């Protein structure tokens, strides 16, 4: 199935922290600030694997030069945690985020605005790994801090409302999500203006809720308004505009209006290719989205090369065992299953299952999806003894 683009903006834990000047006499290799700048440049370029050894060096130097309980050490921990999250090594990421948060609390106190940033980072990681019970109290605490310290109508407070609401959306707790998204939209319209990019994001988020609830008539004008704002304020070739095109296309796909969805997906793909390049993960997501549309239309010949290209990009850029590579394998396998090409589908389903069991664990929801999909294949070919235990 198609997934929304992974738009997780990198937020430095250094927000609100005091970063001291580098002591005189340090070389660039021993300068925590210079190393962090290198890491941040590579993050902006999405060269995550390349950034990891530099981030490890930055953390080592920060601990030695600044000390283990200092702001720059927390920043270095957060940077490295973010990188491990991006490559799918969640166990390492969570430990680093937790340590950064502990230092932040110790040096700044439990209600400093920077604590909300750290709480959001850790909660986002738990959300990504479907550990909702761990994510929820962290998002709630971040929201409480911002409401108390920054006020109920601050843009950062609106962001916290969004985070918690989108978690509830993923948990299918729509009654909890809706008022939070509506309040975030109200704040942004009042504080930022009706045509601010963040207001467009609020329209998009609320539309996503209604789409998930099956209330397509409510979702469509909100997606359209988000797209209109982004085209006007950000331009017709901005990445957020491409995301809005994809979101509206996904709605049209869901309600079977394929003729409306196709040009939107195609335009989004063109933007991603132009702005990010042929081998960027978001380009791969866009390829995958268009492939899912063609799959649903029964145009398998158009869908297959798009799925294959998306998989190639994920493997090259993110790694052979990244969770997104597993998603792509599963989608391509599903296409082959519908085409009746069972011999092609089986090894892809098996590889997706292997990755998910290894990276996400044996009891992750995506692992369950892989088990179910592989079982469906065996059922289709009459191998019931293989299907039943899966």
Buried (B, 14 or more C-beta within 10 A) or exposed (E): EBBEBEEBEBBBBBEBBEBEEBEEEBEEEBBBBBBBBBBBEBBEEBEBEEBBEBBBBBBBBBBEBBEEEBBBBBBBBBBBBBBBBBBBBBEBBBEBBBBBBBBBBEBBEEBBBBBBBBBBBBBBBBBBBBBBEBBBEBBBBBBBBBBEBBEEBBBBBBBBBBBBBBBBBBBEBBEBBBEBBBBBBBBBBEBBEEBBBBBBBBBBBBBBBBBBBEEBEBBBEBBBBBBBBBBEBBEEBBBBBBBBBBBBBBBBBBBEBBEBBBEBBBBBBBBBBEBBEEBBBBBBBBBBBBBBBBBBBEBBEBBBEBBBBBBBBBBEBBBEBBBBBBBBBBBBBBBBBBBEBBEBBBEBBBBBBBBBBEBBBEEBEBBEBBBEBBBBBBBBBEBEEBBEEB
